[in-house]
Amino acid sequence: LAPEIPEDLYHLIKKAVAIRKHLERNRKDKDSKFRLILVESGDKSLLGMRVCSGWRRFLLFVPLIFFFPHLISVLEMHQNSTVEDLHHKQTKKFDHLVLGPPAGQGLRDRLQCRGLKALNKTRRSTSSGNSNYGDGIAFVTVFATYNSSIDRQVTSRSNDLVTVGKMSYNKVEGSMAILNIFFNFIQVMMPKSNIVVITDPASELPVLRNGVSVFPIQGEYSRDKLMLQRIRSYIAFLQSRLEDHSQWQGKNNHYVFTDSDVAVVDDLGQVFSNYQNFHVALTFRNNKDQPLNSGFIAVRGTPDGLLRAKVLLQEVLKIYSSKYLKASRMLGDQLALAWVVKSHPSFDTKRFTRRQPFVEEIGGALVLFLPCSVYNWTPPEGAGQFHGMPLDVKVVHFKGSRKRLMLESWNFLNSSSSSNISDMLCLILKSGRT
C-alpha cells in the first residue's frame, strides 16, 4: 500500500505542480519579457538585477524539479490506493449473513416466519419414497478438484477465508465443504439412497463415506468447459447403467442428477412413485430465455428410461456444441436444453407460466416438467417470482453467489437441538443472496 501523505506535504506538492505548470508556460517567452523590461526602464543595470533575481528564484526550484517526478508518483500511488480501497470496500462480500424480511408472508401456502422460527411447518413426504415399491434411488453429481498453481495461490490467501461457525475455509476447502454438506442433506432426508460422484480420473477427491462412491470418467473438466463435460459425463454414466442393467435382477435404480450445491430437504422418491409415466424429469420456471434449469434432472431407471434419457442428452450435447459454445460457461447447457424442448412442434411454452407439473413427449422421451418453486427453489427467485417458499419445497439450490448460505444453513441446523428443517428454511428465506 502507498504511504500516507502528511497534509502539509500534500499541499506543498500541489503548489509545486502549479509552479511547474507556470514555469513551462512562461519559459518560451522569457527572453521577450526581459527585453520589454530593458526598453521600459532604460537601465541595463536594472535588467541585470532582475535577471539575477530571476535566476536565484529559478535555482531555488532546481532541487524540486529533480524530485518532482518522484513526488508526483507518490501522490498518484496514494490517490490510486484510495480509489482501490474504496472499490474493495464497495465490492467486498459480507462476512456474515444479512437478514431481511422474508418473502411470501401472509400467503396461505407459503412458509411463515417470525425471526428464525417457522410459524407453520413445511409439508414432508410421509412415505419412504426410495423404498416404497422396491426400487432404489441414487444421486449423481459431477465434481472436480484442481491442483494448479492458481489454485495453490488461492489456497494461500488468508484474506479469502470464509468463517462459518467455528470453521474457516479457503476457496478449495469451501468447495469440499459444500460437497460434504450435499452428502449430509441427502443422507439425513433419504438415508437409503446412494450417492455417485462423477469426476476426472486425475482429480484428487478424498471421499471416504458410506453410501458414496466415485465414478471416474475421462474428459475435460476445466472450469470453462465443465458444463459441456457434465453432459458428456451424464451420457457416459447412463450408457454404463444400461450395460449393467441385466445384473440388477429385475430391480430398478432411479437416478437424480443434481449440482453439488443443492440441499435435498424432503424425500424425492415420490417423484418416481407419484408420476409413473415419464422417462426424464426436468425443472422449469417462468423465464423466457432460460426456462429450464439443468441443476436437477431425474431419470427413471428402467432400460427404456435410461436409453431415452441418453438419447435426449445426446441431442442437447449436439445443440450445445453447434450453437452455444460461446455462451457463458454456466449457461450453455441450459440454453441448449431449452432449445431442444421449445423446438418441438407441439410444445406450448405458455405451460411454463402455470407452475403445474406436466408431461410432454420430446424427441421420443416422455419428459416430466416439475416446477422449480418446489424442486429447484433458489433464494433470489424465491423472493421474486416464487413469492416466498412453498410449504412442499423439496430441493433448495444455492447456485451462484449463495454458496456461503449453504454452509450457514447446515451449521444453523446442527447448532441447536431445537432447530429443525422449517426453521432452517426461514434462515434461507430471510438471507437472500449472501
C-alpha positions as CSV (number, residue, x, y, z in Angstrom):
1,L,0.0,0.0,0.0
2,A,1.2,3.6,-0.6
3,P,2.3,5.5,2.5
4,E,0.0,8.1,4.0
5,I,0.9,11.7,2.8
6,P,1.1,14.3,5.6
7,E,-1.3,17.2,4.9
8,D,1.4,19.9,4.7
9,L,3.5,17.8,2.2
10,Y,0.3,17.2,0.2
11,H,-0.3,21.0,-0.1
12,L,3.4,21.6,-0.9
13,I,3.2,19.1,-3.8
14,K,0.1,20.8,-5.1
15,K,1.9,24.1,-5.1
16,A,4.9,22.5,-6.9
17,V,2.6,21.3,-9.6
18,A,1.2,24.7,-10.1
19,I,4.7,26.3,-10.2
20,R,5.9,23.8,-12.7
21,K,3.0,24.5,-15.0
22,H,3.7,28.2,-14.6
23,L,7.4,27.8,-15.5
24,E,6.6,25.7,-18.5
25,R,4.1,28.2,-19.7
26,N,6.5,31.2,-19.3
27,R,9.7,29.5,-20.5
28,K,9.1,30.2,-24.2
29,D,8.6,34.0,-23.8
30,K,11.0,34.8,-21.0
31,D,13.5,36.4,-23.5
32,S,10.9,38.8,-24.8
33,K,9.9,39.7,-21.3
34,F,13.4,40.6,-20.4
35,R,13.7,42.8,-23.5
36,L,10.5,44.5,-22.6
37,I,11.9,45.3,-19.1
38,L,15.0,46.8,-20.7
39,V,13.1,49.1,-23.0
40,E,10.8,50.3,-20.3
41,S,13.4,51.0,-17.7
42,G,16.2,52.2,-19.9
43,D,18.6,50.9,-17.3
44,K,20.8,48.0,-18.2
45,S,21.8,47.5,-14.5
46,L,18.2,47.1,-13.6
47,L,17.9,44.4,-16.3
48,G,20.9,42.6,-14.8
49,M,19.5,42.8,-11.3
50,R,16.2,41.4,-12.4
51,V,17.8,38.6,-14.4
52,C,20.0,37.7,-11.4
53,S,16.9,37.8,-9.1
54,G,15.0,35.6,-11.6
55,W,17.9,33.1,-11.7
56,R,18.1,33.0,-7.9
57,R,14.4,32.1,-7.8
58,F,14.9,29.5,-10.5
59,L,17.9,27.9,-8.7
60,L,15.8,27.6,-5.6
61,F,13.4,25.3,-7.5
62,V,16.1,23.2,-9.2
63,P,16.1,20.5,-6.5
64,L,12.3,20.5,-6.5
65,I,12.4,19.9,-10.3
66,F,14.6,16.8,-9.8
67,F,12.5,15.4,-7.0
68,F,9.2,16.5,-8.6
69,P,8.6,13.3,-10.7
70,H,9.1,11.1,-7.5
71,L,6.7,13.3,-5.5
72,I,4.1,13.1,-8.3
73,S,4.4,9.3,-8.3
74,V,3.9,9.1,-4.6
75,L,0.8,11.3,-4.9
76,E,-0.6,9.2,-7.7
77,M,0.0,6.0,-5.7
78,H,-1.8,7.5,-2.8
79,Q,-4.7,8.5,-4.9
80,N,-4.9,5.2,-6.7
81,S,-4.7,3.3,-3.3
82,T,-7.6,5.4,-2.0
83,V,-9.7,4.6,-5.1
84,E,-8.8,0.9,-4.9
85,D,-9.6,0.7,-1.1
86,L,-13.0,2.4,-1.8
87,H,-13.7,-0.1,-4.6
88,H,-12.7,-3.0,-2.4
89,K,-15.0,-1.8,0.4
90,Q,-17.9,-1.5,-2.1
91,T,-17.4,-4.9,-3.7
92,K,-16.3,-6.9,-0.6
93,K,-18.7,-9.7,0.3
94,F,-20.3,-9.7,3.7
95,D,-18.6,-12.0,6.2
96,H,-21.9,-12.7,7.8
97,L,-25.5,-13.3,6.8
98,V,-27.6,-10.2,6.2
99,L,-31.2,-11.0,7.2
100,G,-34.1,-9.2,5.7
101,P,-37.9,-9.5,5.6
102,P,-38.9,-13.0,4.3
103,A,-40.9,-13.1,1.1
104,G,-44.4,-14.6,1.0
105,Q,-45.6,-13.5,4.4
106,G,-49.4,-13.6,4.7
107,L,-49.8,-16.1,1.8
108,R,-51.6,-19.2,2.9
109,D,-49.4,-21.7,1.0
110,R,-46.0,-20.1,1.8
111,L,-43.7,-20.6,4.8
112,Q,-44.4,-18.0,7.5
113,C,-41.6,-16.9,9.8
114,R,-41.2,-14.9,13.0
115,G,-37.5,-14.2,13.3
116,L,-35.8,-17.6,12.6
117,K,-38.7,-19.6,13.8
118,A,-41.2,-21.1,11.4
119,L,-44.9,-20.4,12.4
120,N,-46.1,-23.1,10.0
121,K,-44.3,-26.3,9.1
122,T,-43.3,-27.3,5.6
123,R,-45.0,-30.5,4.4
124,R,-42.8,-33.5,4.5
125,S,-43.4,-36.7,2.5
126,T,-44.9,-39.4,4.7
127,S,-43.8,-42.4,2.6
128,S,-40.4,-43.8,2.4
129,G,-40.1,-42.7,-1.2
130,N,-36.9,-44.6,-2.1
131,S,-38.1,-48.0,-1.0
132,N,-41.9,-47.9,-1.2
133,Y,-42.1,-50.1,-4.2
134,G,-38.8,-51.9,-4.2
135,D,-36.7,-49.5,-6.3
136,G,-33.6,-47.6,-5.2
137,I,-32.5,-44.1,-5.8
138,A,-29.1,-42.7,-6.4
139,F,-28.0,-39.1,-6.6
140,V,-25.4,-38.3,-9.3
141,T,-23.2,-35.2,-9.3
142,V,-20.2,-34.0,-11.3
143,F,-17.3,-32.7,-9.2
144,A,-13.7,-32.0,-9.9
145,T,-10.8,-30.7,-7.8
146,Y,-7.9,-28.7,-9.2
147,N,-4.3,-28.6,-8.2
148,S,-3.0,-25.9,-10.5
149,S,-0.6,-23.1,-9.4
150,I,-3.6,-20.7,-9.5
151,D,-5.5,-22.8,-7.0
152,R,-2.5,-23.1,-4.8
153,Q,-2.2,-19.3,-4.8
154,V,-5.9,-19.0,-3.9
155,T,-5.5,-21.5,-1.1
156,S,-2.6,-19.5,0.4
157,R,-4.6,-16.2,0.6
158,S,-5.7,-15.8,4.2
159,N,-8.0,-12.9,3.3
160,D,-10.1,-15.2,1.1
161,L,-11.1,-17.3,4.2
162,V,-14.8,-17.8,4.9
163,T,-15.7,-18.4,8.5
164,V,-18.9,-20.2,9.3
165,G,-19.5,-21.2,12.9
166,K,-16.1,-22.5,14.2
167,M,-14.8,-23.4,10.8
168,S,-12.8,-21.4,8.3
169,Y,-12.4,-22.3,4.7
170,N,-10.3,-21.1,1.8
171,K,-11.8,-21.4,-1.7
172,V,-10.8,-25.0,-2.3
173,E,-11.7,-26.2,1.2
174,G,-15.1,-24.4,0.8
175,S,-15.9,-26.4,-2.3
176,M,-15.2,-29.6,-0.5
177,A,-17.3,-28.5,2.5
178,I,-20.2,-27.8,0.1
179,L,-19.8,-31.3,-1.4
180,N,-19.9,-32.8,2.1
181,I,-23.0,-30.8,3.1
182,F,-24.6,-32.0,-0.1
183,F,-24.0,-35.6,1.1
184,N,-25.2,-34.7,4.6
185,F,-28.6,-33.4,3.5
186,I,-29.2,-36.5,1.3
187,Q,-28.3,-38.9,4.0
188,V,-30.5,-37.2,6.5
189,M,-33.5,-37.0,4.3
190,M,-33.0,-40.2,2.2
191,P,-30.8,-42.5,4.3
192,K,-31.4,-45.5,2.0
193,S,-30.2,-43.7,-1.2
194,N,-26.7,-43.8,-2.7
195,I,-24.6,-41.0,-4.0
196,V,-22.3,-41.2,-7.0
197,V,-19.6,-38.6,-7.7
198,I,-18.5,-38.4,-11.3
199,T,-15.0,-36.9,-11.6
200,D,-11.9,-36.7,-13.6
201,P,-9.7,-39.8,-13.0
202,A,-6.8,-37.5,-12.2
203,S,-8.8,-35.5,-9.7
204,E,-7.7,-35.6,-6.1
205,L,-11.0,-36.3,-4.5
206,P,-10.9,-37.7,-0.9
207,V,-14.3,-39.2,-0.4
208,L,-14.5,-41.6,2.5
209,R,-18.1,-42.1,3.4
210,N,-20.6,-44.9,3.5
211,G,-23.1,-44.8,0.6
212,V,-20.9,-42.5,-1.5
213,S,-18.9,-43.8,-4.5
214,V,-16.6,-42.2,-7.0
215,F,-17.2,-42.9,-10.7
216,P,-14.2,-41.7,-12.8
217,I,-15.0,-40.7,-16.4
218,Q,-12.2,-39.4,-18.7
219,G,-12.9,-36.0,-20.0
220,E,-12.0,-32.3,-19.9
221,Y,-13.1,-30.9,-16.5
222,S,-11.6,-27.4,-16.8
223,R,-13.7,-24.7,-15.4
224,D,-14.5,-23.1,-18.7
225,K,-15.7,-26.5,-20.2
226,L,-17.2,-28.1,-17.1
227,M,-20.8,-27.7,-18.2
228,L,-20.1,-29.3,-21.6
229,Q,-18.2,-32.1,-19.9
230,R,-21.0,-32.6,-17.4
231,I,-23.4,-33.5,-20.2
232,R,-20.8,-35.9,-21.7
233,S,-20.3,-37.5,-18.3
234,Y,-24.1,-37.9,-17.8
235,I,-24.3,-39.7,-21.2
236,A,-21.4,-42.0,-20.4
237,F,-22.8,-42.8,-17.0
238,L,-26.3,-43.7,-18.5
239,Q,-24.6,-45.9,-21.0
240,S,-22.8,-47.7,-18.3
241,R,-26.0,-48.2,-16.4
242,L,-27.7,-49.6,-19.5
243,E,-24.9,-52.1,-19.9
244,D,-25.1,-53.2,-16.3
245,H,-28.9,-53.4,-16.1
246,S,-29.0,-57.2,-16.7
247,Q,-27.3,-57.6,-13.4
248,W,-30.0,-55.9,-11.3
249,Q,-32.3,-58.9,-11.3
250,G,-35.5,-57.0,-12.1
251,K,-34.9,-54.2,-9.6
252,N,-34.6,-50.7,-11.0
253,N,-32.4,-48.0,-9.6
254,H,-33.6,-44.5,-10.5
255,Y,-31.2,-41.5,-10.8
256,V,-31.3,-37.9,-9.8
257,F,-28.6,-35.8,-11.5
258,T,-28.0,-32.6,-9.5
259,D,-25.5,-29.9,-8.9
260,S,-23.5,-30.4,-5.7
261,D,-24.7,-27.0,-4.3
262,V,-28.2,-28.2,-3.6
263,A,-29.9,-29.2,-0.3
264,V,-32.4,-32.0,-0.5
265,V,-34.9,-31.1,2.2
266,D,-37.5,-33.9,1.5
267,D,-37.7,-37.4,0.2
268,L,-37.7,-37.3,-3.6
269,G,-38.8,-40.9,-4.0
270,Q,-42.3,-39.6,-4.5
271,V,-41.3,-38.2,-7.9
272,F,-41.0,-41.8,-9.2
273,S,-44.0,-43.2,-7.3
274,N,-46.5,-40.3,-7.9
275,Y,-45.6,-39.8,-11.6
276,Q,-45.3,-43.2,-13.2
277,N,-45.5,-42.1,-16.8
278,F,-42.2,-40.4,-17.6
279,H,-38.6,-41.2,-18.7
280,V,-36.9,-37.9,-17.8
281,A,-37.9,-35.1,-15.4
282,L,-36.7,-31.5,-15.8
283,T,-37.4,-28.4,-13.7
284,F,-38.9,-25.3,-15.2
285,R,-39.6,-21.7,-14.2
286,N,-41.3,-18.7,-15.8
287,N,-38.2,-17.3,-17.5
288,K,-38.4,-16.6,-21.2
289,D,-34.7,-17.0,-22.1
290,Q,-33.8,-19.8,-19.6
291,P,-37.0,-21.6,-18.6
292,L,-35.2,-24.8,-17.7
293,N,-32.5,-25.3,-15.0
294,S,-30.1,-28.2,-15.6
295,G,-29.2,-28.5,-11.9
296,F,-31.9,-31.1,-11.4
297,I,-32.6,-34.0,-13.9
298,A,-34.4,-37.2,-12.8
299,V,-34.2,-40.4,-14.9
300,R,-36.3,-43.4,-14.4
301,G,-34.0,-46.4,-14.0
302,T,-35.8,-48.8,-16.5
303,P,-33.9,-49.8,-19.7
304,D,-36.3,-47.7,-21.7
305,G,-35.9,-44.7,-19.4
306,L,-32.1,-44.9,-19.4
307,L,-32.0,-45.2,-23.2
308,R,-34.4,-42.3,-23.9
309,A,-32.7,-40.1,-21.4
310,K,-29.3,-40.8,-23.0
311,V,-30.7,-40.0,-26.5
312,L,-32.3,-36.8,-25.2
313,L,-29.0,-35.6,-23.7
314,Q,-27.1,-36.5,-26.8
315,E,-29.3,-34.1,-28.7
316,V,-28.7,-31.4,-26.1
317,L,-25.0,-32.0,-26.4
318,K,-25.2,-31.7,-30.2
319,I,-27.1,-28.3,-29.9
320,Y,-24.7,-27.1,-27.2
321,S,-21.7,-27.9,-29.4
322,S,-23.1,-26.3,-32.5
323,K,-25.0,-23.2,-31.2
324,Y,-23.9,-22.3,-27.6
325,L,-20.2,-22.9,-27.2
326,K,-19.6,-19.2,-26.9
327,A,-22.3,-18.7,-24.3
328,S,-21.3,-18.2,-20.7
329,R,-19.7,-21.3,-19.3
330,M,-22.6,-21.7,-16.8
331,L,-25.4,-21.2,-19.3
332,G,-24.7,-23.1,-22.5
333,D,-26.2,-26.4,-21.4
334,Q,-29.4,-24.7,-20.2
335,L,-29.8,-22.8,-23.4
336,A,-29.3,-26.0,-25.4
337,L,-31.8,-27.8,-23.2
338,A,-34.4,-25.1,-23.7
339,W,-33.7,-25.1,-27.5
340,V,-34.3,-28.9,-27.8
341,V,-37.6,-28.6,-25.8
342,K,-39.0,-25.5,-27.4
343,S,-38.2,-26.5,-30.9
344,H,-40.6,-29.5,-30.6
345,P,-43.5,-28.6,-32.9
346,S,-46.3,-29.4,-30.4
347,F,-44.7,-27.8,-27.3
348,D,-46.6,-24.8,-25.8
349,T,-44.2,-22.5,-23.9
350,K,-47.2,-20.9,-22.0
351,R,-47.2,-24.0,-19.8
352,F,-44.0,-22.7,-18.2
353,T,-46.1,-19.9,-16.6
354,R,-48.6,-22.1,-14.8
355,R,-46.4,-23.8,-12.1
356,Q,-48.1,-27.1,-12.5
357,P,-46.3,-30.4,-13.4
358,F,-47.0,-31.7,-16.9
359,V,-45.7,-34.4,-19.2
360,E,-44.7,-33.8,-22.9
361,E,-43.1,-36.1,-25.4
362,I,-39.8,-34.6,-26.6
363,G,-37.7,-36.5,-29.2
364,G,-39.3,-39.8,-28.2
365,A,-38.8,-39.4,-24.5
366,L,-41.7,-38.7,-22.1
367,V,-40.5,-35.6,-20.2
368,L,-42.0,-34.7,-16.8
369,F,-41.7,-31.0,-16.2
370,L,-41.6,-30.1,-12.5
371,P,-41.8,-26.5,-11.1
372,C,-38.6,-25.0,-9.9
373,S,-40.5,-23.4,-7.0
374,V,-40.7,-26.9,-5.4
375,Y,-37.9,-29.0,-6.9
376,N,-35.3,-26.4,-7.6
377,W,-36.0,-23.4,-5.3
378,T,-33.4,-20.6,-5.2
379,P,-33.2,-17.6,-2.9
380,P,-33.5,-14.7,-5.4
381,E,-36.3,-16.3,-7.3
382,G,-37.9,-17.3,-4.0
383,A,-38.2,-13.6,-3.1
384,G,-39.3,-12.7,-6.6
385,Q,-41.4,-14.8,-9.0
386,F,-41.9,-17.7,-6.5
387,H,-43.4,-15.2,-3.9
388,G,-41.8,-16.9,-1.0
389,M,-41.2,-20.6,-0.2
390,P,-43.9,-23.2,-0.9
391,L,-44.7,-25.5,2.0
392,D,-43.9,-28.5,-0.1
393,V,-40.4,-27.4,-1.2
394,K,-38.1,-30.4,-1.7
395,V,-34.8,-29.0,-3.1
396,V,-33.1,-25.8,-2.4
397,H,-30.4,-24.7,-4.9
398,F,-27.6,-22.4,-3.6
399,K,-26.4,-21.5,-7.1
400,G,-24.0,-18.7,-7.9
401,S,-23.2,-16.4,-5.0
402,R,-25.3,-18.3,-2.4
403,K,-22.7,-21.0,-1.6
404,R,-22.0,-19.4,1.8
405,L,-25.7,-19.6,2.7
406,M,-25.5,-23.4,2.2
407,L,-22.7,-23.6,4.8
408,E,-24.6,-21.3,7.1
409,S,-27.8,-23.3,6.7
410,W,-26.2,-26.6,7.7
411,N,-24.4,-25.0,10.6
412,F,-27.7,-23.5,11.8
413,L,-29.5,-26.8,11.6
414,N,-26.9,-28.5,13.7
415,S,-26.2,-25.6,16.1
416,S,-29.2,-26.3,18.4
417,S,-31.3,-29.3,19.2
418,S,-34.4,-27.1,18.9
419,S,-33.7,-26.1,15.3
420,N,-35.5,-28.1,12.6
421,I,-35.8,-28.0,8.8
422,S,-38.6,-25.5,8.8
423,D,-36.6,-23.1,11.0
424,M,-33.5,-23.5,8.7
425,L,-35.7,-22.7,5.7
426,C,-36.7,-19.4,7.4
427,L,-33.0,-18.6,7.7
428,I,-32.6,-19.3,4.0
429,L,-35.7,-17.3,3.1
430,K,-34.6,-14.2,5.1
431,S,-30.9,-14.3,3.9
432,G,-31.3,-13.7,0.1
433,R,-28.0,-13.8,-1.8
434,T,-25.4,-13.9,0.9
